Amino acid sequence: MRLFKDLYQYRELLKTNVKKEIRGKYKGSFLGVLWSFINPLLQVLVYAIVFPFIMRSSPDHFIVYLVIGIIPWNFFITCMNQGMITVRMNAGIIKKVYFPREILPLSVTLSGLVNFFISCIVIILFCIFGGVGPLSWHVILVPIFAFIQFLFTSGLVFAFSAINIYIKDTEYIIQFFINLLFYATPILYEATLLPERIRWVLYLNPLTHLIETYRDLFMYHTLPSLTSVGYLIFITLIVLFIGYAIFKKLEKGFAEEV
């Protein structure tokens, strides 16, 4: 409850920081926020050209399939890369002014959530013109799962942004594992490509459930399985609880360590 009270009390600071994160990401860029659309489109273009030559088969409506996988992934990876360094990058203000330190990682993940909703316009356009049929009522559930992804990512950012203050190599180690995680998530391929006996390993990854849920809602016009949703919520709550606990444990030394 203390967290919510602090966030409400410092809501203007949180709002300002979120705006700063969104504007600062493309500060000095000629195209500005349009990069939220251009970046995933460029990635889709590369994978759409290269990947079908590597794999013997690709999913139906492969371009739409790719877009729905890459945009949530960009939401995740952008928050992780920026979030892990946010405490260290704000060392000056941490040493001078008191404010709830949680505002720093939350500003990153909230700005990522806003960018994700903007990028959903790209998904909608590809779905409409990509041959998967008109959007169905299922898309109204997208914000719920985007919020779950926001909470899951916030838990990781809480933990690693704090640990990175004490162990400076954390961001490089995590970036390495994130690169591996990309290929352990069915973004470029279907999960059914893996033999059934080892496919369960893929489904230990919460991002597998998230991305397949987005595809269910946007592309296949169906509801995700209750098992998948239950697993997502369970893992998200654990990650958020542990991540926040680590952050609160380590934040006492931020001013001395940054």
TIMAR-932911 format. One record per atom (N, C-alpha, C): residue number from 1; z, x negated, y negated; atom name. Coordinates in pm, whole numbers, plus 50000, padded with zeros to 5 digits. Atoms other than C-alpha are relative to their C-alpha. Layout:
TIMAR-932911
> NUM,Z,X,Y,CA
...
This chain:
TIMAR-932911
> 1,50000,49918,50121,N
> 1,50000,50000,50000,CA
> 1,50000,49914,49873,C
> 2,49995,50089,50116,N
> 2,50072,49709,49766,CA
> 2,49860,49957,49958,C
> 3,50138,50042,50030,N
> 3,49708,49601,49792,CA
> 3,49930,50106,49916,C
> 4,50069,49893,50072,N
> 4,49578,49940,49677,CA
> 4,50057,50017,49860,C
> 5,49936,49989,50131,N
> 5,49831,49952,49394,CA
> 5,49950,49890,49907,C
> 6,50047,50114,50080,N
> 6,49727,49604,49274,CA
> 6,49854,50018,49961,C
> 7,50143,49981,50029,N
> 7,49357,49685,49301,CA
> 7,49979,50107,49895,C
> 8,50012,49895,50101,N
> 8,49405,50002,49103,CA
> 8,50043,49948,49863,C
> 9,49949,50052,50127,N
> 9,49608,49821,48837,CA
> 9,49900,49904,49936,C
> 10,50096,50099,50050,N
> 10,49342,49548,48808,CA
> 10,49856,50046,50026,C
> 11,50132,49945,49967,N
> 11,49044,49780,48866,CA
> 11,49892,49956,49902,C
> 12,50099,50045,50098,N
> 12,48873,49673,48544,CA
> 12,49954,49858,50029,C
> 13,50035,50138,49963,N
> 13,48888,49309,48652,CA
> 13,49910,49999,50123,C
> 14,50082,49991,49880,N
> 14,48749,49403,48991,CA
> 14,49860,50046,49964,C
> 15,50130,49948,50041,N
> 15,48469,49603,48829,CA
> 15,49919,49892,49927,C
> 16,50067,50108,50075,N
> 16,48388,49313,48594,CA
> 16,49950,49892,50094,C
> 17,50039,50105,49906,N
> 17,48382,49065,48881,CA
> 17,49882,50043,50088,C
> 18,50112,49949,49920,N
> 18,48152,49285,49089,CA
> 18,49871,49993,49919,C
> 19,50118,50007,50087,N
> 19,47911,49313,48796,CA
> 19,49954,49856,49983,C
> 20,50033,50142,50017,N
> 20,47931,48936,48747,CA
> 20,49931,49945,50124,C
> 21,50061,50046,49874,N
> 21,47850,48876,49115,CA
> 21,49857,50049,50012,C
> 22,50134,49943,49988,N
> 22,47550,49108,49102,CA
> 22,49904,49935,49901,C
> 23,50087,50060,50103,N
> 23,47412,48970,48775,CA
> 23,49985,49850,50021,C
> 24,50002,50146,49986,N
> 24,47505,48608,48849,CA
> 24,49911,49951,50112,C
> 25,50082,50040,49886,N
> 25,47317,48605,49177,CA
> 25,49858,49965,49959,C
> 26,50138,50021,50043,N
> 26,46983,48623,48996,CA
> 26,49992,49958,49853,C
> 27,49996,50041,50140,N
> 27,47089,48485,48658,CA
> 27,49893,49893,49973,C
> 28,50105,50096,50035,N
> 28,46800,48302,48492,CA
> 28,49871,50021,50075,C
> 29,50121,49973,49923,N
> 29,46551,48445,48739,CA
> 29,49912,50099,49924,C
> 30,50095,49913,50070,N
> 30,46239,48606,48594,CA
> 30,49996,50140,50062,C
> 31,50010,49872,49931,N
> 31,46233,48878,48859,CA
> 31,50135,50070,50016,C
> 32,49866,49941,49999,N
> 32,46609,48934,48858,CA
> 32,50031,50075,50128,C
> 33,49955,49921,49887,N
> 33,46733,49212,49083,CA
> 33,49886,50036,50096,C
> 34,50113,49975,49910,N
> 34,46382,49257,49225,CA
> 34,50003,49911,50123,C
> 35,49986,50087,49884,N
> 35,46469,48967,49455,CA
> 35,50074,50069,50114,C
> 36,49935,49921,49895,N
> 36,46687,49219,49642,CA
> 36,49897,50066,50090,C
> 37,50109,49942,49923,N
> 37,46357,49370,49754,CA
> 37,49909,49891,50057,C
> 38,50100,50101,49964,N
> 38,46139,49058,49766,CA
> 38,50048,49912,50116,C
> 39,49948,50089,49895,N
> 39,46366,48838,49982,CA
> 39,49984,50057,50140,C
> 40,50019,49947,49864,N
> 40,46380,49071,50284,CA
> 40,49853,50022,50036,C
> 41,50142,49980,49971,N
> 41,46010,49148,50249,CA
> 41,49932,49869,50042,C
> 42,50056,50131,49963,N
> 42,45923,48777,50262,CA
> 42,50044,49960,50140,C
> 43,49951,50031,49865,N
> 43,46143,48732,50569,CA
> 43,49926,50082,50104,C
> 44,50072,49912,49907,N
> 44,45981,49030,50737,CA
> 44,49857,49951,50021,C
> 45,50138,50049,49991,N
> 45,45637,48889,50659,CA
> 45,49990,49881,50093,C
> 46,50001,50120,49916,N
> 46,45719,48554,50821,CA
> 46,50021,50036,50147,C
> 47,49970,49965,49861,N
> 47,45875,48703,51134,CA
> 47,49891,50088,50062,C
> 48,50104,49911,49948,N
> 48,45605,48968,51167,CA
> 48,49875,49923,50040,C
> 49,50117,50083,49967,N
> 49,45337,48697,51170,CA
> 49,50027,49909,50118,C
> 50,49969,50105,49902,N
> 50,45514,48438,51384,CA
> 50,50052,50057,50131,C
> 51,49926,49961,49880,N
> 51,45734,48629,51629,CA
> 51,49912,50062,50108,C
> 52,50083,49944,49893,N
> 52,45467,48836,51812,CA
> 52,49924,49895,50081,C
> 53,50069,50107,49927,N
> 53,45297,48507,51907,CA
> 53,50095,49928,50096,C
> 54,49902,50066,49915,N
> 54,45621,48374,52056,CA
> 54,50038,50089,50118,C
> 55,49959,49906,49897,N
> 55,45723,48686,52247,CA
> 55,49878,50067,50062,C
> 56,50110,49933,49931,N
> 56,45501,48850,52505,CA
> 56,49988,50146,49956,C
> 57,50002,49861,50045,N
> 57,45599,49193,52380,CA
> 57,50093,50017,49882,C
> 58,49914,49970,50114,N
> 58,45752,49338,52067,CA
> 58,50021,50150,49995,C
> 59,49972,49856,50005,N
> 59,45909,49678,51994,CA
> 59,49891,50078,49927,C
> 60,50091,49914,50074,N
> 60,45700,49970,51877,CA
> 60,50040,50003,49853,C
> 61,49977,50001,50145,N
> 61,45664,49985,51498,CA
> 61,50085,49878,49962,C
> 62,49924,50124,50010,N
> 62,45774,49624,51489,CA
> 62,50042,49968,49856,C
> 63,49967,50031,50139,N
> 63,45763,49590,51109,CA
> 63,50121,50081,49954,C
> 64,49886,49915,50036,N
> 64,45999,49885,51059,CA
> 64,50126,49952,50072,C
> 65,49890,50052,49918,N
> 65,46217,49752,51341,CA
> 65,50062,49876,49935,C
> 66,49955,50123,50066,N
> 66,46237,49416,51162,CA
> 66,50075,50028,49871,C
> 67,49939,49970,50130,N
> 67,46316,49560,50821,CA
> 67,50141,50054,50017,C
> 68,49869,49938,49980,N
> 68,46606,49767,50954,CA
> 68,50099,49900,50057,C
> 69,49911,50104,49951,N
> 69,46746,49457,51123,CA
> 69,50033,49895,49895,C
> 70,49983,50112,50093,N
> 70,46697,49201,50848,CA
> 70,50084,50038,49879,C
> 71,49926,49964,50122,N
> 71,46839,49394,50551,CA
> 71,50151,50008,50023,C
> 72,49855,50007,49973,N
> 72,47184,49459,50707,CA
> 72,50046,49858,50029,C
> 73,49963,50139,49973,N
> 73,47182,49099,50830,CA
> 73,50014,49923,49870,C
> 74,49990,50067,50130,N
> 74,47115,48977,50474,CA
> 74,50127,50040,49926,C
> 75,49874,49953,50055,N
> 75,47407,49190,50357,CA
> 75,50116,49916,50055,C
> 76,49893,50076,49934,N
> 76,47630,49012,50609,CA
> 76,49999,49853,49960,C
> 77,50005,50144,50021,N
> 77,47509,48656,50559,CA
> 77,50021,49962,49854,C
> 78,49979,50028,50142,N
> 78,47502,48674,50178,CA
> 78,50147,50008,49965,C
> 79,49855,49987,50025,N
> 79,47861,48798,50168,CA
> 79,50078,49883,50060,C
> 80,49930,50111,49935,N
> 80,47970,48528,50412,CA
> 80,49981,49870,49923,C
> 81,50028,50127,50068,N
> 81,47800,48241,50231,CA
> 81,50065,49993,49862,C
> 82,49939,50000,50133,N
> 82,47919,48344,49885,CA
> 82,50151,50019,50007,C
> 83,49858,49969,49990,N
> 83,48256,48475,50000,CA
> 83,50085,49883,50042,C
> 84,49921,50113,49952,N
> 84,48367,48159,50177,CA
> 84,50036,49901,49890,C
> 85,49976,50098,50106,N
> 85,48346,47957,49854,CA
> 85,50056,50065,49873,C
> 86,49965,49931,50124,N
> 86,48458,48222,49605,CA
> 86,50135,49956,49943,C
> 87,49868,50042,50049,N
> 87,48823,48112,49586,CA
> 87,49989,49861,49937,C
> 88,50015,50137,50051,N
> 88,48728,47746,49541,CA
> 88,49921,49998,49870,C
> 89,50083,49997,50120,N
> 89,48464,47832,49280,CA
> 89,50073,50057,49879,C
> 90,49922,49942,50110,N
> 90,48724,48019,49075,CA
> 90,50133,49928,49982,C
> 91,49877,50079,50009,N
> 91,48980,47739,49080,CA
> 91,50060,50002,49860,C
> 92,49952,50006,50137,N
> 92,49004,47729,48702,CA
> 92,50084,50120,49962,C
> 93,49927,49879,50037,N
> 93,49110,48089,48657,CA
> 93,50123,50021,50087,C
> 94,49885,49988,49910,N
> 94,49342,48076,48960,CA
> 94,50120,49920,49948,C
> 95,49893,50087,50050,N
> 95,49540,47793,48801,CA
> 95,50060,50050,49868,C
> 96,49957,49961,50135,N
> 96,49568,47966,48462,CA
> 96,50055,50141,49991,C
> 97,49968,49858,50020,N
> 97,49601,48341,48511,CA
> 97,50044,50062,50132,C
> 98,49964,49924,49880,N
> 98,49781,48568,48756,CA
> 98,49914,50125,50011,C
> 99,50067,49876,49964,N
> 99,49580,48843,48921,CA
> 99,49998,50005,50152,C
> 100,50007,49993,49853,N
> 100,49557,48970,49279,CA
> 100,49883,49917,50051,C
> 101,50107,50091,49953,N
> 101,49361,48695,49455,CA
> 101,49898,50072,50088,C
> 102,50092,49923,49916,N
> 102,49207,48957,49684,CA
> 102,49876,50044,49924,C
> 103,50113,49955,50081,N
> 103,48982,49054,49396,CA
> 103,49880,49909,50017,C
> 104,50111,50095,49989,N
> 104,48773,48739,49446,CA
> 104,49912,50028,50122,C
> 105,50088,49968,49885,N
> 105,48653,48801,49805,CA
> 105,49948,50143,49997,C
> 106,50046,49862,50005,N
> 106,48636,49177,49749,CA
> 106,49885,50019,49901,C
> 107,50111,49992,50097,N
> 107,48410,49126,49446,CA
> 107,49869,49962,50066,C
> 108,50121,50045,49930,N
> 108,48164,48942,49669,CA
> 108,49950,50106,50097,C
> 109,50044,49904,49899,N
> 109,48162,49199,49948,CA
> 109,49960,50134,49937,C
> 110,50040,49877,50070,N
> 110,48148,49495,49707,CA
> 110,49862,49985,49936,C
> 111,50133,50022,50058,N
> 111,47851,49342,49525,CA
> 111,49894,49997,50110,C
> 112,50092,49997,49885,N
> 112,47690,49287,49867,CA
> 112,49971,50141,50046,C
> 113,50018,49861,49962,N
> 113,47746,49654,49946,CA
> 113,49905,50071,49904,C
> 114,50089,49940,50100,N
> 114,47578,49758,49620,CA
> 114,49856,49953,50023,C
> 115,50134,50053,49975,N
> 115,47282,49529,49691,CA
> 115,49939,50060,50127,C
> 116,50049,49940,49876,N
> 116,47258,49671,50042,CA
> 116,49946,50141,49974,C
> 117,50046,49865,50029,N
> 117,47231,50026,49908,CA
> 117,49869,49997,49922,C
> 118,50128,50014,50073,N
> 118,46959,49911,49667,CA
> 118,49888,49965,50098,C
> 119,50101,50044,49904,N
> 119,46775,49741,49954,CA
> 119,49963,50109,50099,C
> 120,50032,49888,49910,N
> 120,46793,50062,50159,CA
> 120,49876,50075,49954,C
> 121,50125,49940,50050,N
> 121,46511,50184,49935,CA
> 121,49881,49943,50076,C
> 122,50106,50067,49924,N
> 122,46292,49928,50115,CA
> 122,49992,50059,50140,C
> 123,49998,49943,49866,N
> 123,46402,50062,50454,CA
> 123,49938,50140,50000,C
> 124,50051,49861,50008,N
> 124,46329,50421,50349,CA
> 124,49849,50002,49983,C
> 125,50145,50004,50022,N
> 125,45982,50332,50222,CA
> 125,49926,49957,50126,C
> 126,50065,50044,49877,N
> 126,45896,50146,50543,CA
> 126,50005,50109,50107,C
> 127,49991,49892,49902,N
> 127,46022,50436,50753,CA
> 127,49900,50111,49969,C
> 128,50090,49892,50039,N
> 128,45818,50689,50556,CA
> 128,49854,49963,50025,C
> 129,50140,50041,49989,N
> 129,45496,50488,50554,CA
> 129,49970,49914,50124,C
> 130,50018,50089,49885,N
> 130,45550,50289,50875,CA
> 130,49973,50069,50131,C
> 131,50040,49930,49879,N
> 131,45468,50559,51125,CA
> 131,50113,50048,50089,C
> 132,49889,49954,49916,N
> 132,45817,50651,51248,CA
> 132,50040,50143,49965,C
> 133,49974,49862,50035,N
> 133,45806,50996,51093,CA
> 133,50089,50012,49877,C
> 134,49917,49979,50119,N
> 134,45994,51149,50799,CA
> 134,50147,49973,50030,C
> 135,49856,50022,49983,N
> 135,46361,51074,50743,CA
> 135,50066,50129,50048,C
> 136,49925,49884,49952,N
> 136,46606,51303,50920,CA
> 136,50137,50004,49933,C
> 137,49868,49984,50060,N
> 137,46951,51426,50822,CA
> 137,50095,49887,50039,C
> 138,49912,50107,49950,N
> 138,47101,51133,51016,CA
> 138,50027,49892,49895,C
> 139,49983,50107,50098,N
> 139,47052,50902,50715,CA
> 139,50121,50023,49909,C
> 140,49881,49978,50084,N
> 140,47343,51070,50535,CA
> 140,50122,49929,50056,C
> 141,49890,50073,49938,N
> 141,47567,50880,50779,CA
> 141,49994,49850,49970,C
> 142,50016,50144,50027,N
> 142,47434,50540,50664,CA
> 142,50113,49944,49913,C
> 143,49890,50055,50081,N
> 143,47698,50498,50388,CA
> 143,50129,49978,50078,C
> 144,49878,50016,49920,N
> 144,47974,50544,50647,CA
> 144,49996,49867,50074,C
> 145,50011,50123,49923,N
> 145,47845,50257,50860,CA
> 145,49984,49878,49909,C
> 146,50004,50108,50098,N
> 146,47769,50048,50552,CA
> 146,50142,49965,49956,C
> 147,49860,50024,50036,N
> 147,48136,50091,50458,CA
> 147,50073,49928,50112,C
> 148,49941,50072,49886,N
> 148,48239,49984,50809,CA
> 148,49957,49854,49998,C
> 149,50048,50139,50009,N
> 149,48020,49674,50770,CA
> 149,50069,49928,49885,C
> 150,49928,50058,50114,N
> 150,48180,49612,50429,CA
> 150,50141,49959,50040,C
> 151,49863,50032,49957,N
> 151,48531,49625,50584,CA
> 151,50002,49884,50099,C
> 152,50009,50108,49901,N
> 152,48431,49403,50877,CA
> 152,49973,49866,49933,C
> 153,50035,50124,50071,N
> 153,48271,49145,50650,CA
> 153,50112,49955,49908,C
> 154,49888,50035,50088,N
> 154,48562,49160,50405,CA
> 154,50111,49930,50078,C
> 155,49899,50065,49917,N
> 155,48801,49072,50688,CA
> 155,49966,49855,50028,C
> 156,50043,50138,49976,N
> 156,48597,48763,50774,CA
> 156,50007,49916,49873,C
> 157,50000,50072,50127,N
> 157,48560,48665,50409,CA
> 157,50143,49969,49955,C
> 158,49859,50026,50031,N
> 158,48935,48703,50350,CA
> 158,50047,49875,50073,C
> 159,49950,50110,49918,N
> 159,49009,48465,50635,CA
> 159,49936,49867,49963,C
> 160,50069,50129,50016,N
> 160,48743,48199,50579,CA
> 160,50004,49950,49856,C
> 161,49987,50046,50139,N
> 161,48769,48191,50198,CA
> 161,50134,49931,49980,C
> 162,49868,50062,50009,N
> 162,49139,48108,50239,CA
> 162,50006,49869,50078,C
> 163,49999,50121,49916,N
> 163,49095,47859,50523,CA
> 163,49919,49888,49936,C
> 164,50089,50098,50062,N
> 164,48816,47686,50331,CA
> 164,50068,49920,49889,C
> 165,49925,50072,50103,N
> 165,49066,47588,50060,CA
> 165,50073,49881,50062,C
> 166,49921,50104,49934,N
> 166,49264,47381,50311,CA
> 166,49914,49910,50089,C
> 167,50091,50077,49914,N
> 167,48986,47273,50548,CA
> 167,49861,50009,49939,C
> 168,50120,49995,50084,N
> 168,48689,47185,50331,CA
> 168,49869,50018,50078,C
> 169,50123,49990,49919,N
> 169,48438,47178,50618,CA
> 169,49979,50139,50058,C
> 170,50008,49867,49939,N
> 170,48500,47541,50709,CA
> 170,49866,50067,49974,C
> 171,50124,49928,50033,N
> 171,48195,47675,50525,CA
> 171,49881,49946,50078,C
> 172,50113,50058,49926,N
> 172,47960,47433,50703,CA
> 172,50008,50035,50149,C
> 173,49982,49963,49860,N
> 173,48107,47506,51046,CA
> 173,49961,50146,50021,C
> 174,50030,49856,49986,N
> 174,48085,47883,50992,CA
> 174,49851,50026,49981,C
> 175,50145,49983,50020,N
> 175,47728,47856,50859,CA
> 175,49923,49964,50126,C
> 176,50064,50038,49874,N
> 176,47632,47680,51182,CA
> 176,50009,50114,50101,C
> 177,49982,49891,49904,N
> 177,47780,47961,51392,CA
> 177,49927,50127,49956,C
> 178,50077,49886,50048,N
> 178,47617,48224,51169,CA
> 178,49854,49986,50038,C
> 179,50139,50025,49959,N
> 179,47280,48063,51240,CA
> 179,49980,50032,50148,C
> 180,50006,49966,49858,N
> 180,47353,48094,51612,CA
> 180,50009,50150,50019,C
> 181,49978,49856,49988,N
> 181,47471,48451,51564,CA
> 181,49874,50080,49971,C
> 182,50126,49931,50031,N
> 182,47134,48548,51417,CA
> 182,49919,50025,50127,C
> 183,50079,49987,49877,N
> 183,46971,48485,51755,CA
> 183,50078,50073,50109,C
> 184,49918,49923,49905,N
> 184,47260,48654,51937,CA
> 184,50012,50145,49955,C
> 185,50003,49863,50051,N
> 185,47190,48974,51742,CA
> 185,49856,50051,50013,C
> 186,50138,49951,49978,N
> 186,46889,49193,51832,CA
> 186,49930,50041,49871,C
> 187,50072,49977,50125,N
> 187,46713,49159,51499,CA
> 187,49850,49987,50023,C
> 188,50141,50027,49974,N
> 188,46384,49013,51619,CA
> 188,49953,50056,50134,C
> 189,50035,49956,49865,N
> 189,46394,49153,51971,CA
> 189,50088,50120,50038,C
> 190,49920,49888,49949,N
> 190,46527,49449,52169,CA
> 190,50104,49948,50098,C
> 191,49893,50043,49910,N
> 191,46853,49417,52359,CA
> 191,49957,50011,50146,C
> 192,50047,49981,49862,N
> 192,46674,49540,52671,CA
> 192,49919,49882,50051,C
> 193,50074,50120,49960,N
> 193,46486,49210,52673,CA
> 193,50086,49910,50090,C
> 194,49909,50080,49918,N
> 194,46795,49049,52826,CA
> 194,50024,50068,50134,C
> 195,49967,49940,49870,N
> 195,46870,49097,53197,CA
> 195,50127,50083,49990,C
> 196,49888,49905,50012,N
> 196,47113,49384,53247,CA
> 196,50133,49935,50034,C
> 197,49874,50060,49956,N
> 197,47372,49162,53416,CA
> 197,50068,49917,49891,C
> 198,49939,50078,50108,N
> 198,47424,48956,53099,CA
> 198,49989,50070,49864,C
> 199,50022,49931,50127,N
> 199,47335,49215,52836,CA
> 199,50132,50037,49932,C
> 200,49870,49962,50056,N
> 200,47703,49306,52792,CA
> 200,50051,49896,49900,C
> 201,49957,50106,50091,N
> 201,47755,48970,52620,CA
> 201,49948,50028,49859,C
> 202,50061,49967,50129,N
> 202,47519,49079,52343,CA
> 202,50080,50108,49929,C
> 203,49928,49888,50059,N
> 203,47727,49391,52291,CA
> 203,50146,49969,49967,C
> 204,49871,50044,50053,N
> 204,48044,49194,52229,CA
> 204,49990,49974,49850,C
> 205,50027,50029,50140,N
> 205,47885,49116,51894,CA
> 205,49998,50131,49920,C
> 206,49998,49875,50078,N
> 206,47980,49392,51643,CA
> 206,49872,50024,49921,C
> 207,50122,49984,50078,N
> 207,47662,49325,51445,CA
> 207,49888,50061,50085,C
> 208,50095,49934,49912,N
> 208,47460,49432,51749,CA
> 208,50015,50151,49989,C
> 209,49974,49856,50010,N
> 209,47624,49774,51732,CA
> 209,49962,50053,49862,C
> 210,50033,49957,50135,N
> 210,47582,49794,51354,CA
> 210,49850,50016,49981,C
> 211,50144,49997,50023,N
> 211,47214,49710,51350,CA
> 211,49932,50106,50087,C
> 212,50057,49894,49917,N
> 212,47135,49937,51644,CA
> 212,50036,50138,49945,C
> 213,49962,49873,50062,N
> 213,47326,50214,51464,CA
> 213,49909,50032,49882,C
> 214,50093,49978,50112,N
> 214,47114,50168,51151,CA
> 214,49863,50042,50052,C
> 215,50130,49962,49943,N
> 215,46803,50188,51368,CA
> 215,50004,50143,50055,C
> 216,49987,49863,49951,N
> 216,46931,50505,51534,CA
> 216,49986,50099,49884,C
> 217,49996,49906,50112,N
> 217,46986,50668,51194,CA
> 217,49870,50003,49922,C
> 218,50122,50008,50081,N
> 218,46676,50545,51011,CA
> 218,49873,50025,50081,C
> 219,50127,50012,49928,N
> 219,46417,50498,51282,CA
> 219,49986,50099,50116,C
> 220,50008,49919,49879,N
> 220,46503,50694,51595,CA
> 220,50053,50143,49980,C
> 221,49953,49866,50035,N
> 221,46660,50997,51422,CA
> 221,50097,50055,50104,C
> 222,49900,49959,49902,N
> 222,46954,51012,51657,CA
> 222,50136,49946,49961,C
> 223,49864,50046,50028,N
> 223,47329,50963,51650,CA
> 223,50033,49882,50090,C
> 224,49956,50110,49914,N
> 224,47484,50638,51777,CA
> 224,50099,50052,50102,C
> 225,49907,49957,49897,N
> 225,47693,50658,52090,CA
> 225,50144,49989,49950,C
> 226,49859,50002,50039,N
> 226,48063,50735,52050,CA
> 226,50067,49870,50044,C
> 227,49944,50128,49952,N
> 227,48142,50424,52255,CA
> 227,49971,49889,49901,C
> 228,50039,50102,50097,N
> 228,47952,50207,52010,CA
> 228,50078,50015,49870,C
> 229,49926,49975,50124,N
> 229,48117,50370,51707,CA
> 229,50147,49964,50018,C
> 230,49861,50032,49973,N
> 230,48461,50341,51865,CA
> 230,50025,49850,50004,C
> 231,49988,50145,49994,N
> 231,48408,49973,51941,CA
> 231,49991,49938,49861,C
> 232,50019,50051,50137,N
> 232,48286,49908,51585,CA
> 232,50128,50018,49918,C
> 233,49879,49972,50079,N
> 233,48591,50074,51428,CA
> 233,50117,49915,50049,C
> 234,49891,50079,49941,N
> 234,48830,49898,51667,CA
> 234,49992,49854,49957,C
> 235,50017,50141,50037,N
> 235,48688,49550,51602,CA
> 235,50015,49981,49850,C
> 236,49991,50010,50146,N
> 236,48660,49614,51227,CA
> 236,50146,50000,49955,C
> 237,49859,49992,50039,N
> 237,49027,49711,51198,CA
> 237,50075,49873,50039,C
> 238,49935,50125,49957,N
> 238,49137,49405,51398,CA
> 238,49962,49885,49908,C
> 239,50048,50109,50085,N
> 239,48920,49166,51194,CA
> 239,50056,50013,49859,C
> 240,49949,49978,50134,N
> 240,49031,49323,50865,CA
> 240,50149,49968,49992,C
> 241,49855,50024,49998,N
> 241,49401,49311,50958,CA
> 241,50030,49851,50011,C
> 242,49974,50144,49980,N
> 242,49392,48951,51084,CA
> 242,49951,49920,49880,C
> 243,50056,50073,50114,N
> 243,49167,48830,50801,CA
> 243,50087,50012,49877,C
> 244,49914,49980,50118,N
> 244,49387,48983,50532,CA
> 244,50135,49931,50018,C
> 245,49872,50068,49973,N
> 245,49703,48849,50698,CA
> 245,49987,49849,49977,C
> 246,50023,50144,50023,N
> 246,49556,48496,50696,CA
> 246,49990,49971,49851,C
> 247,50017,50019,50145,N
> 247,49457,48533,50331,CA
> 247,50134,50003,49929,C
> 248,49870,49987,50066,N
> 248,49805,48649,50225,CA
> 248,50093,49885,50036,C
> 249,49916,50112,49957,N
> 249,49968,48371,50426,CA
> 249,49964,49872,49925,C
> 250,50046,50126,50058,N
> 250,49757,48097,50267,CA
> 250,49988,50003,49848,C
> 251,50026,49991,50143,N
> 251,49717,48227,49912,CA
> 251,50109,49934,49914,C
> 252,49890,50060,50076,N
> 252,50055,48084,49806,CA
> 252,49968,49859,49954,C
> 253,50032,50139,50032,N
> 253,49907,47735,49804,CA
> 253,49867,49982,49930,C
> 254,50132,50011,50061,N
> 254,49575,47815,49636,CA
> 254,50001,49913,49874,C
> 255,49997,50071,50128,N
> 255,49674,47684,49293,CA
> 255,50017,49850,50016,C
> 256,49978,50144,49978,N
> 256,49785,47349,49437,CA
> 256,49881,49935,50072,C
> 257,50104,50058,49914,N
> 257,49493,47304,49678,CA
> 257,49861,50003,49940,C
> 258,50138,49990,50052,N
> 258,49187,47416,49479,CA
> 258,49971,49889,49901,C
